Amino acid sequence: MKLYTKGGDQGQTSLLGGSRVSKADLRIEAYGTIDELNAFLGLLKDQEVNQKRSGQLKTIQDRLFTIGADLATEQGNNKVKKPDILEEDVTYLEREIDLMEEKLPALKKFILPGGHSAISYSHVARTVCRRAERRVTALHSQEAVDEIIIKYLNRLSDYLFVLGRMIAIEVEVKEITWESRV
């Protein structure tokens, strides 16, 4: 089977279930942003400092693939088999956030991305996650989206922020704080 089908050459793509939509459709934008986030998580996972949490980040990538499949399925199609995001997936992120926060100093100022490439990758992933959350929320305002997906993305962006702070400690880099002019 060839990778290219030429079916999208006119700006259309197929959803899981067979219907064709514009590549500019909000649904495509939503799951495309999830795909972009997943790619950044792969980059974050590949950082040496994250080798010990490689499995954790792989689990998150798996959940993002699940979200992508859900968003790529045409609305109302119950024939396509796909896994679901569960409340326990959100709880998993919360538990990991709590474990990292136990080791972090209290947050007293806004943190600026930077100081080490792994920290920056974590913040890039966080901002892409926030964009994905906005895209999915916009889609949800037009058609049904399982609300657990929005909740998961919201918690994931929190996780990525805290992970950036944790990485700073692990690589022994002082966090860069925002200094207001006022």
N, C-alpha and C positions, 0 to 999 in steps of 0.2 A: 504494500500500500504506500502510495506517495504521501509525503508530508503536506504538499500543497495540493489544494483542490481547485483553485481558481474561483471558488464559490464566493469569496469575499472581494473579488476584484471590483465590484460595483458598489462597495461600501455597505454591504449587508453581511450579517453573520447569523448562524443558527444557534438558538437556545437548546438546552437539553430538552428533548421532547419534539424538536423538529421545526418549530415556527421560526421564521426569519424576521430579523429586526435590523434597524440601522446600527452601524458601529458607533454612532453618536448617541444612541439610546442611553438613558440614565442608568438602566440596569447594566449595560456593558461597561459604562464608566465606573459603576460601583464595584463590579467584580474585577475589572481591570486594575483598579487601585488596590484591591486586596492582593492581586497577583504581584503588583509592584512592591507592596509591603512585604510579602513573602520573600521576594528576591533580596530586599534589604536585610531581612532577618537571616537569610543565608550568609550574607556578608558579615553580619554581626556575629553569627555563630562561628564563622571561620577565623575570628580573631583569637590569637593565642590565649589571651586572658579568659576567654570563654570556653576553653576546652572542657573544664570541669562541669559546665552547665550545657554542654552540647546536646545532651538528651532532652533537657528541659526546653531548649530552643527548638529542637526537632518536633517535640510534642506540640508546641505553639504553631509551628509551620503546618503540621498535620491538621490542626483545628482551622487554620486559615484556608487550607485547601477545601475543607468541609464547607466553610462559609462560601467560598467561591462556587462550589458545586450547587449549593442552595440558591445563590443569587443567579446562577446561570440556567436554572430550571424555569421553564415558562410557568407563569402563575396558574394555579389550579391543576397542574399536571401531577397526578398521584401515581402514575405508572412508572416514573423514573425512580429507581432505588438510589437513595443517597443517605449518608449518615447525618445525624443531627448534632447541633451544638446543645449541650446540656448545662443545667445550672451548676453541676459539679465542675465543669470547665472554667466557669467564672470563679468558683470557690478555690480551684487550684491556683489561679493567678493571685487571688487575695492572700492565700496562704504563703505563696512565694514572696509577695510584697512584704507581708508582715515579718517573715524571716530575715529579709534584707534590712528592713527598717530597724530591727533590733540592734543592728551593727552600725547604724549610721548616726552621725550627730544630728541634733535637732535642726530643722531647716529654718533659718532666720532671714535669709535674703533670697532673691531670685537667682537661679543658676543659669549661667550662659553656657551654651555648648562649647566644648573644646578642651584642650589640655592633653589629649591623647586621641589617636584615631579611633580606638574602640569606643571611647566616650562619645565622640562625634557621631559615629555610626549608630549608636543607641539613640541619640537625639534625632537623627535623620529618620530612623525607623519610627520613632514616636510621632514626628510631625506627619509622616505619610499615614500612620495609623489614624491620626486625628482627621486627616483629609478623607480617608476611607469611611470613617464614622460619619462625616458630614455628607458624603455621597450616599451612603446607605440610608441615612435619615431623610435625605431629600427624596430618595426612591420610595421610602416608607410613607411619605406624605402623598404619594400618587397611587401606590398600590401596596398590598399587604406584604410585609417583611416580618419574619419572626423577630419579635422584640429582643429575644435573648442574644441575637447577633449584635444589635446596637450596644447592649449591656456588655457583651464580651469585648467589643472593640474599645469601649470606654475604659474598661478595666485594664486592657492590654496596654493602652497608652500610659496609664499610671505605672504599670509594671516596667515599661521601657524607660520612663523617667527615673524611677528608683534604681533600675539596673545601671543606668548611666552614673548615678551617684555611687553605687556599689563598686563599679569598675574603677572609679577614681581612687577609692581606698585601696583596692587590690593592686593597682599599678603605682600607688603612692604619688598621686598627683593632687595638688591642692585644687579644690573646686574653684572655678572662675565665677565670681559673683557680679551681679549687676550693681553698678554704683550710679545712683540717680543724681542728676545735677541739682535737684531741689532738696 
